[in-house]
Amino acid sequence: MAVPISWVLSQADLALRLRGGAGGVGREVDLVLTTELEDPFPWLSRGELVLTTGMRLPRSSRERAAYLRAFDDCGVAAVGFGTGLTYAEVPADLIAAADAIGIPLLEVPLPTPFAAVVKKVSARVAELQYDALLRASRAQPRMTKALLKSGARAIVRELAGSLAATVLIVDAAGTVTECHPEAPSDALLRAVRAALAADPATAASSVRTDTSGASITHQRIGVDRRSFGELVVVSPAPLSGVDQILLGHANSLLALDFAKPVRLQAAQQQLNSQALALALSAETDLAPAWAQLLPAADAHGRIRVLVAECDSAATTSDVREVVAAALHAAGNPVFLFAVDQRVSVVLPGSEGVSFARRLVLELGSARKLTRIGLSGGHRLRDLGVAAANATRAASVAERGSAPVEFDAMTGRSLLAFDATRQVLDAMADTVLTPLVEHDRSNGTDLLNALHTFLEANGQWESAAATLGVHRHTLRKRIAFVADLLACDLDNARVRAELLLAILVRRS
């Protein structure tokens, strides 16, 4: 990172004055140093702002001009001359030499310490470096999202915007397949092709300066030995280190994007081979299908099936998207099948009700239009049983409520299914009517006594204690109930049917 000399001059607190070499104020400085050496030039590189009080300044005008020219030859951005110590003012012949050479000559007044100039410029350079890193940290996620949404074109657009440069993708035949911000001119295209042709085919990257002064940076897009073309950046100046990081990130994303069709093609070929094996098998061997489903199972070879019953096609589509995203987020493969308005999903057996509950919360507005059931853990080959159980559980779940797990339905499943409930309702109306009418006409509570007796499994002491009566009183009531209903309460099946009839009546 560097700052222009014009910025240094604009800092009012430094009170620097441009005395000569006005044509070079656009030069950039990335380091400020002081020297009083007669021959400091071996220790200079490029981009320095050199500060001196002139202690070793040559005596003659010719030598002073040579002194400034040597700074310019070393790539020094500017020279700052401190006045008030060795010299009361900047020598006129030094100013004339600076104008002739074009190197900015700055007067540093006595009240301004050299250290203040060093700190000011260093702080600005650090600030620019931080801004560049921040820009890169924001650009990298944008490029990654661009890849997921729109592919190579979006990545090129993001990179061009981040670098304020022209970005192209050139294929192996030299054809520009993507470009931003606009199609390259014929002159630019010739320059790019010349830069690519000038480098050996084995070169992974290269930087060249065009005759126009533009910097042409290119990197090979490839995975292993497979090449997909070149990523080219044409910028007014060479890319900085941070810019190179962004370029490398974009290149990696492009390589992944170009390699994706190869992976998809391999996966499609695998599926095609398995489908063909099923079609050609005289005995319809399902082994290839089971092999395809194997990644759905957990480490113990067990699976669960989740079934979502949806009220509309739109809800079905929403559920499919949410389920797929949840499985991806959990690192599980997606085995999902939707038909009509039912979505069936195969989960690893280790995934339990907690996963299904999180899923319900993520459904949003679709939650109120969805019923979810979950099977217990099964072997992969028992997929059909698991799917049937999950479907039964979904059929009794409530829309928008927590998912129902089939294994947790023990003790209430008979009352949950409509077909069974209709039979129990009819039985309750037929068998219990005499008892209900007697209680209504005589103000008794025989139905409650019978219910308590049956729930206690025929245990007189516990049932009587629950009702708050003596066991002999309860015996008389149950004997009267048996006569009223004309049934044998010593028979376990009779007791079971009566209990079911009471439960369905009171549910």
C-alpha positions as CSV (number, residue, x, y, z in Angstrom):
1,M,0.0,0.0,0.0
2,A,1.2,3.5,-0.8
3,V,0.0,7.1,-0.6
4,P,0.5,9.9,-3.2
5,I,2.8,12.8,-2.5
6,S,-0.2,15.1,-3.0
7,W,-1.8,13.4,0.1
8,V,1.3,14.1,2.2
9,L,1.3,17.7,1.1
10,S,-2.4,18.0,2.0
11,Q,-1.8,17.2,5.7
12,A,-2.1,20.7,7.3
13,D,-0.6,19.7,10.6
14,L,2.7,18.8,8.8
15,A,2.9,22.2,7.1
16,L,5.0,20.9,4.2
17,R,5.5,23.0,1.1
18,L,6.1,21.8,-2.5
19,R,9.2,23.8,-3.7
20,G,10.0,21.9,-6.9
21,G,9.2,19.0,-9.1
22,A,5.5,19.7,-9.2
23,G,5.1,17.3,-12.1
24,G,5.8,14.3,-9.8
25,V,3.2,14.9,-7.1
26,G,1.3,11.9,-8.3
27,R,4.1,9.6,-7.3
28,E,3.4,7.2,-4.4
29,V,5.3,6.7,-1.2
30,D,5.2,3.6,1.0
31,L,8.1,4.4,3.4
32,V,9.6,7.5,5.0
33,L,13.2,7.5,6.1
34,T,15.9,10.0,7.0
35,T,19.5,10.2,5.9
36,E,22.5,12.5,6.1
37,L,24.8,10.1,4.2
38,E,26.8,11.4,1.2
39,D,26.0,8.2,-0.6
40,P,22.7,6.7,0.7
41,F,21.7,5.3,-2.7
42,P,22.8,1.6,-2.2
43,W,20.3,1.3,0.7
44,L,17.3,2.6,-1.3
45,S,14.8,0.6,-3.3
46,R,11.7,2.4,-4.6
47,G,8.8,4.4,-3.2
48,E,10.6,6.2,-0.4
49,L,10.2,9.7,0.9
50,V,13.7,10.7,1.9
51,L,14.1,13.4,4.5
52,T,17.4,15.3,5.0
53,T,18.7,18.5,6.5
54,G,21.4,18.8,3.8
55,M,24.3,18.2,6.1
56,R,26.1,16.3,3.3
57,L,24.6,18.2,0.4
58,P,27.2,18.8,-2.3
59,R,28.6,22.3,-2.7
60,S,28.2,22.9,-6.5
61,S,24.9,23.2,-8.4
62,R,26.1,20.5,-10.8
63,E,26.8,18.1,-8.0
64,R,23.5,18.9,-6.3
65,A,21.6,18.2,-9.5
66,A,23.5,14.8,-9.8
67,Y,22.6,14.2,-6.1
68,L,18.8,14.6,-6.8
69,R,19.0,12.6,-10.1
70,A,20.6,9.7,-8.2
71,F,17.6,9.7,-5.9
72,D,15.3,9.7,-8.9
73,D,17.3,6.8,-10.5
74,C,16.7,4.8,-7.3
75,G,13.0,5.2,-7.6
76,V,12.7,7.6,-4.7
77,A,9.2,9.1,-4.7
78,A,10.2,12.5,-3.2
79,V,12.8,14.3,-1.2
80,G,12.0,16.3,2.0
81,F,14.4,19.1,2.8
82,G,14.4,20.3,6.4
83,T,15.0,24.0,6.9
84,G,16.1,26.0,9.9
85,L,19.2,23.9,10.8
86,T,21.9,23.4,8.1
87,Y,20.1,25.7,5.7
88,A,17.7,28.5,6.5
89,E,15.8,27.8,3.3
90,V,15.8,25.3,0.4
91,P,18.7,26.2,-2.0
92,A,17.5,27.7,-5.3
93,D,19.7,25.5,-7.4
94,L,18.2,22.4,-5.7
95,I,14.7,23.6,-6.5
96,A,15.7,24.2,-10.2
97,A,17.2,20.7,-10.4
98,A,14.1,19.2,-8.9
99,D,12.0,21.0,-11.6
100,A,14.2,19.8,-14.3
101,I,14.2,16.2,-13.1
102,G,10.5,16.0,-12.1
103,I,11.2,14.7,-8.6
104,P,9.0,16.4,-5.9
105,L,11.1,18.5,-3.5
106,L,9.3,19.3,-0.2
107,E,10.3,21.8,2.4
108,V,10.0,20.6,6.0
109,P,9.9,23.6,8.3
110,L,11.8,23.5,11.6
111,P,8.7,23.2,13.8
112,T,7.8,19.9,12.0
113,P,9.8,17.0,13.3
114,F,10.9,14.4,10.8
115,A,9.3,11.8,13.1
116,A,5.9,13.4,12.6
117,V,6.2,12.9,8.9
118,V,7.2,9.3,9.4
119,K,4.3,8.6,11.8
120,K,1.8,10.3,9.6
121,V,2.7,8.4,6.4
122,S,3.1,5.1,8.2
123,A,-0.3,5.4,9.9
124,R,-1.9,6.1,6.5
125,V,-0.2,3.1,4.9
126,A,-1.3,0.9,7.7
127,E,-4.8,2.2,7.4
128,L,-4.9,1.5,3.6
129,Q,-3.5,-2.0,4.3
130,Y,-6.3,-2.6,6.8
131,D,-8.9,-1.3,4.4
132,A,-7.5,-3.6,1.7
133,L,-7.7,-6.7,4.0
134,L,-11.2,-5.7,5.1
135,R,-12.2,-5.3,1.4
136,A,-10.8,-8.8,0.7
137,S,-12.5,-10.3,3.7
138,R,-15.8,-9.0,2.4
139,A,-15.2,-9.8,-1.2
140,Q,-14.3,-13.5,-0.6
141,P,-17.7,-14.5,0.9
142,R,-19.4,-12.5,-1.9
143,M,-17.5,-14.5,-4.5
144,T,-18.4,-17.7,-2.8
145,K,-22.1,-16.9,-2.7
146,A,-21.9,-15.8,-6.4
147,L,-20.5,-19.2,-7.3
148,L,-23.4,-20.9,-5.5
149,K,-26.0,-18.7,-7.2
150,S,-24.8,-17.8,-10.7
151,G,-21.5,-19.6,-11.4
152,A,-18.5,-18.2,-13.3
153,R,-20.1,-15.0,-14.6
154,A,-21.0,-13.8,-11.2
155,I,-17.4,-14.6,-9.9
156,V,-15.9,-12.5,-12.7
157,R,-18.2,-9.7,-11.9
158,E,-17.4,-9.7,-8.2
159,L,-13.6,-9.9,-8.8
160,A,-13.7,-7.0,-11.4
161,G,-15.6,-4.9,-8.9
162,S,-13.3,-5.7,-6.0
163,L,-10.1,-5.0,-8.0
164,A,-11.5,-2.0,-10.1
165,A,-10.1,-3.8,-13.1
166,T,-11.2,-5.7,-16.3
167,V,-11.4,-9.4,-15.7
168,L,-11.7,-12.1,-18.4
169,I,-11.8,-15.8,-18.7
170,V,-10.1,-17.1,-21.8
171,D,-10.5,-20.8,-22.8
172,A,-7.7,-23.0,-24.3
173,A,-8.6,-21.8,-27.8
174,G,-8.1,-18.2,-26.9
175,T,-11.8,-17.3,-26.9
176,V,-13.1,-15.0,-24.2
177,T,-16.0,-16.8,-22.5
178,E,-16.6,-14.3,-19.7
179,C,-15.7,-10.6,-19.3
180,H,-16.5,-7.7,-17.0
181,P,-17.2,-4.8,-17.0
182,E,-17.5,-4.8,-20.8
183,A,-16.4,-6.8,-23.8
184,P,-12.7,-6.3,-24.5
185,S,-11.6,-4.0,-27.3
186,D,-9.6,-5.6,-30.2
187,A,-6.5,-3.9,-28.9
188,L,-6.9,-5.3,-25.4
189,L,-7.7,-8.7,-26.7
190,R,-4.6,-8.7,-28.8
191,A,-2.5,-7.6,-25.8
192,V,-4.0,-10.4,-23.6
193,R,-3.4,-13.1,-26.2
194,A,0.1,-11.9,-26.7
195,A,0.8,-12.1,-23.0
196,L,-0.6,-15.6,-22.8
197,A,1.3,-16.7,-25.8
198,A,4.6,-15.3,-24.5
199,D,4.5,-17.5,-21.4
200,P,5.2,-21.2,-21.5
201,A,2.2,-23.5,-21.4
202,T,3.4,-24.9,-18.0
203,A,3.3,-21.5,-16.3
204,A,0.6,-21.4,-13.6
205,S,0.6,-17.6,-13.5
206,S,2.4,-14.5,-14.9
207,V,2.4,-10.7,-14.8
208,R,3.2,-8.6,-17.8
209,T,3.1,-4.9,-18.6
210,D,1.5,-3.9,-21.8
211,T,2.9,-1.2,-24.1
212,S,0.0,1.0,-22.9
213,G,1.3,0.7,-19.3
214,A,-1.5,-1.6,-18.2
215,S,-0.6,-4.6,-16.0
216,I,-1.8,-8.0,-17.4
217,T,-2.0,-10.7,-14.7
218,H,-3.1,-14.2,-15.6
219,Q,-3.5,-17.5,-13.7
220,R,-4.3,-20.9,-15.1
221,I,-7.7,-22.3,-14.0
222,G,-7.3,-26.0,-13.4
223,V,-7.5,-29.0,-11.1
224,D,-4.5,-31.4,-11.1
225,R,-3.5,-31.7,-14.8
226,R,-6.9,-30.7,-16.2
227,S,-6.9,-27.1,-17.4
228,F,-10.1,-25.0,-18.0
229,G,-8.5,-21.9,-19.4
230,E,-7.0,-18.7,-18.0
231,L,-8.2,-16.1,-15.5
232,V,-6.9,-12.7,-16.7
233,V,-6.9,-9.3,-14.9
234,V,-6.1,-6.1,-16.7
235,S,-5.4,-3.3,-14.2
236,P,-3.9,0.2,-14.4
237,A,-1.1,-0.9,-12.0
238,P,0.3,-4.2,-10.8
239,L,-1.9,-6.0,-8.3
240,S,-1.1,-5.7,-4.6
241,G,-0.6,-8.6,-2.3
242,V,-4.2,-8.4,-1.1
243,D,-5.4,-8.2,-4.7
244,Q,-3.4,-11.3,-5.5
245,I,-5.2,-13.1,-2.6
246,L,-8.5,-12.2,-4.1
247,L,-7.4,-13.4,-7.5
248,G,-6.3,-16.7,-6.1
249,H,-9.6,-17.1,-4.3
250,A,-11.6,-16.4,-7.4
251,N,-9.4,-18.8,-9.4
252,S,-10.0,-21.6,-6.8
253,L,-13.8,-21.0,-7.0
254,L,-13.7,-21.1,-10.8
255,A,-11.8,-24.3,-10.8
256,L,-14.4,-25.9,-8.5
257,D,-17.2,-24.6,-10.7
258,F,-15.6,-25.9,-13.9
259,A,-14.8,-29.3,-12.3
260,K,-18.4,-29.7,-11.0
261,P,-19.9,-31.0,-14.3
262,V,-17.2,-33.7,-14.3
263,R,-18.3,-34.9,-10.9
264,L,-22.0,-34.7,-11.9
265,Q,-21.3,-36.7,-15.0
266,A,-19.6,-39.4,-13.0
267,A,-22.5,-39.5,-10.5
268,Q,-25.0,-39.7,-13.4
269,Q,-23.1,-42.5,-15.0
270,Q,-23.2,-44.4,-11.7
271,L,-26.9,-44.0,-11.4
272,N,-27.4,-44.9,-15.1
273,S,-25.4,-48.1,-14.6
274,Q,-27.4,-49.1,-11.6
275,A,-30.7,-48.4,-13.4
276,L,-29.5,-50.4,-16.4
277,A,-28.5,-53.3,-14.0
278,L,-32.1,-53.3,-12.6
279,A,-33.6,-53.2,-16.1
280,L,-31.4,-56.1,-17.4
281,S,-31.8,-58.3,-14.4
282,A,-34.1,-61.2,-15.0
283,E,-34.8,-61.5,-11.3
284,T,-35.0,-57.8,-10.7
285,D,-32.1,-57.8,-8.3
286,L,-32.4,-54.7,-6.1
287,A,-28.8,-54.9,-4.8
288,P,-27.7,-51.8,-6.8
289,A,-30.6,-49.8,-5.3
290,W,-29.7,-50.9,-1.8
291,A,-26.0,-49.9,-2.5
292,Q,-27.2,-46.5,-3.6
293,L,-29.2,-46.1,-0.4
294,L,-26.4,-47.3,1.9
295,P,-25.0,-43.8,2.7
296,A,-28.4,-43.0,4.2
297,A,-27.8,-45.4,7.1
298,D,-25.8,-44.5,10.3
299,A,-22.6,-46.3,11.4
300,H,-24.7,-49.2,12.6
301,G,-26.6,-49.6,9.4
302,R,-29.9,-48.3,10.7
303,I,-32.2,-45.7,9.3
304,R,-35.4,-43.8,10.2
305,V,-38.0,-42.5,7.8
306,L,-39.7,-39.1,8.2
307,V,-43.0,-38.5,6.5
308,A,-44.5,-35.0,6.0
309,E,-48.2,-34.9,5.0
310,C,-48.8,-31.5,3.3
311,D,-52.1,-29.7,2.5
312,S,-51.0,-28.2,-0.8
313,A,-48.5,-28.5,-3.6
314,A,-46.9,-25.2,-2.6
315,T,-46.4,-26.5,0.9
316,T,-44.9,-29.7,-0.4
317,S,-42.4,-27.7,-2.4
318,D,-41.5,-25.6,0.7
319,V,-41.1,-28.7,2.8
320,R,-38.8,-30.3,0.3
321,E,-36.5,-27.3,0.2
322,V,-36.4,-27.0,4.0
323,V,-35.7,-30.7,4.5
324,A,-32.9,-30.7,1.9
325,A,-31.3,-27.7,3.4
326,A,-31.5,-29.2,6.9
327,L,-29.9,-32.4,5.8
328,H,-27.1,-30.5,4.1
329,A,-26.5,-28.4,7.2
330,A,-26.3,-31.6,9.3
331,G,-23.9,-33.1,6.9
332,N,-26.3,-35.9,5.9
333,P,-26.9,-37.1,2.3
334,V,-30.3,-36.2,0.8
335,F,-32.6,-39.2,0.2
336,L,-36.0,-37.5,-0.4
337,F,-39.0,-38.6,-2.4
338,A,-42.2,-36.6,-2.9
339,V,-45.4,-37.9,-4.5
340,D,-48.7,-36.0,-4.5
341,Q,-48.5,-34.1,-1.2
342,R,-46.4,-36.5,0.8
343,V,-42.7,-36.0,1.4
344,S,-40.7,-39.1,2.5
345,V,-37.2,-38.7,3.8
346,V,-34.6,-41.3,4.8
347,L,-32.6,-40.3,7.8
348,P,-29.6,-41.9,9.6
349,G,-30.9,-44.0,12.5
350,S,-29.0,-41.7,14.9
351,E,-31.2,-38.8,14.0
352,G,-34.1,-38.7,16.4
353,V,-37.1,-36.6,17.3
354,S,-34.9,-33.6,18.0
355,F,-34.0,-33.3,14.4
356,A,-37.7,-33.6,13.4
357,R,-38.6,-30.9,15.9
358,R,-35.9,-28.5,14.6
359,L,-37.3,-29.2,11.1
360,V,-40.8,-28.2,12.2
361,L,-39.5,-24.9,13.5
362,E,-37.7,-24.1,10.2
363,L,-40.8,-24.7,8.1
364,G,-42.1,-21.2,8.8
365,S,-45.6,-20.6,7.4
366,A,-45.7,-24.1,5.9
367,R,-45.7,-25.4,9.5
368,K,-49.4,-24.9,9.9
369,L,-50.2,-26.9,6.8
370,T,-47.9,-29.9,7.6
371,R,-48.2,-33.1,9.7
372,I,-45.0,-35.0,10.4
373,G,-44.4,-38.5,11.5
374,L,-41.2,-40.3,12.3
375,S,-40.5,-44.0,12.4
376,G,-38.3,-45.8,14.9
377,G,-34.8,-47.1,14.0
378,H,-34.8,-49.9,11.4
379,R,-32.3,-51.9,9.4
380,L,-31.9,-50.4,5.9
381,R,-33.6,-53.5,4.3
382,D,-36.7,-52.7,6.5
383,L,-37.2,-49.4,4.7
384,G,-40.7,-50.3,3.7
385,V,-41.7,-51.0,7.3
386,A,-40.2,-47.8,8.5
387,A,-42.0,-45.8,5.8
388,A,-45.3,-47.4,6.7
389,N,-44.8,-46.6,10.4
390,A,-43.8,-43.0,9.7
391,T,-46.9,-42.6,7.5
392,R,-49.2,-43.9,10.2
393,A,-47.5,-41.6,12.7
394,A,-48.0,-38.6,10.4
395,S,-51.7,-39.5,9.9
396,V,-52.4,-38.9,13.6
397,A,-50.1,-35.8,14.0
398,E,-51.6,-32.4,14.3
399,R,-50.9,-29.7,11.8
400,G,-48.2,-27.3,13.1
401,S,-47.5,-29.4,16.2
402,A,-44.5,-31.5,17.2
403,P,-43.8,-34.5,15.1
404,V,-45.3,-37.9,16.2
405,E,-42.8,-40.8,16.7
406,F,-44.4,-44.1,15.9
407,D,-42.6,-45.9,18.7
408,A,-44.1,-43.5,21.2
409,M,-47.6,-44.3,20.2
410,T,-47.9,-47.4,22.3
411,G,-51.0,-47.3,24.5
412,R,-52.8,-44.8,22.3
413,S,-52.5,-46.0,18.7
414,L,-55.9,-47.8,18.6
415,L,-57.7,-44.5,19.5
416,A,-55.6,-42.6,17.0
417,F,-56.7,-44.2,13.7
418,D,-60.1,-43.3,12.3
419,A,-61.0,-46.8,11.2
420,T,-60.4,-48.3,14.6
421,R,-62.0,-45.4,16.4
422,Q,-65.2,-45.8,14.4
423,V,-65.5,-49.5,15.6
424,L,-64.8,-48.4,19.2
425,D,-67.4,-45.6,19.0
426,A,-70.0,-48.1,17.8
427,M,-69.1,-50.5,20.5
428,A,-69.3,-47.8,23.2
429,D,-72.7,-46.7,22.0
430,T,-74.0,-50.3,22.1
431,V,-72.4,-51.7,25.2
432,L,-72.3,-48.7,27.6
433,T,-75.8,-47.2,26.9
434,P,-77.6,-49.1,29.7
435,L,-75.0,-48.0,32.2
436,V,-75.0,-44.4,31.1
437,E,-78.9,-44.2,31.2
438,H,-79.0,-45.7,34.7
439,D,-76.5,-43.1,35.9
440,R,-78.5,-40.3,34.3
441,S,-81.9,-41.6,35.7
442,N,-80.7,-42.5,39.2
443,G,-77.9,-40.0,39.9
444,T,-75.4,-42.8,40.3
445,D,-71.8,-42.9,39.1
446,L,-71.5,-46.5,38.0
447,L,-69.6,-45.7,34.8
448,N,-66.8,-44.0,36.8
449,A,-66.7,-47.0,39.2
450,L,-66.3,-49.4,36.3
451,H,-63.6,-47.2,34.7
452,T,-61.6,-47.1,37.9
453,F,-62.0,-50.8,38.5
454,L,-60.8,-51.6,34.9
455,E,-57.8,-49.1,35.1
456,A,-56.8,-50.8,38.3
457,N,-56.6,-54.2,36.5
458,G,-59.4,-55.6,38.8
459,Q,-57.5,-54.8,42.0
460,W,-60.2,-54.1,44.6
461,E,-58.1,-52.4,47.2
462,S,-56.4,-49.8,44.8
463,A,-59.7,-49.1,42.9
464,A,-61.7,-48.6,46.1
465,A,-59.0,-46.3,47.5
466,T,-59.1,-44.2,44.3
467,L,-62.9,-43.9,44.6
468,G,-62.7,-43.2,48.3
469,V,-65.1,-46.1,49.2
470,H,-64.9,-49.4,51.0
471,R,-63.9,-52.4,48.9
472,H,-67.2,-54.2,49.8
473,T,-69.1,-51.2,48.5
474,L,-67.1,-51.3,45.3
475,R,-67.8,-55.1,44.9
476,K,-71.6,-54.5,45.2
477,R,-71.4,-51.7,42.5
478,I,-69.4,-53.8,40.1
479,A,-71.7,-56.8,40.6
480,F,-74.6,-54.5,39.8
481,V,-72.8,-53.3,36.6
482,A,-72.2,-56.9,35.5
483,D,-75.9,-57.7,35.8
484,L,-76.9,-54.4,34.1
485,L,-74.6,-55.0,31.2
486,A,-75.2,-58.8,31.2
487,C,-71.5,-59.5,30.9
488,D,-68.8,-61.5,32.7
489,L,-66.3,-59.2,34.2
490,D,-64.0,-62.0,35.2
491,N,-63.2,-62.4,31.5
492,A,-60.1,-60.5,30.5
493,R,-61.3,-59.8,27.0
494,V,-64.6,-58.4,28.2
495,R,-62.7,-56.1,30.6
496,A,-60.4,-55.0,27.7
497,E,-63.3,-54.2,25.4
498,L,-65.2,-52.3,28.1
499,L,-62.0,-50.2,28.9
500,L,-61.5,-49.3,25.3
501,A,-65.2,-48.3,25.0
502,I,-65.0,-46.1,28.0
503,L,-61.7,-44.5,26.8
504,V,-63.1,-43.7,23.4
505,R,-66.2,-42.2,24.9
506,R,-64.2,-40.0,27.2
507,S,-61.5,-38.9,24.7
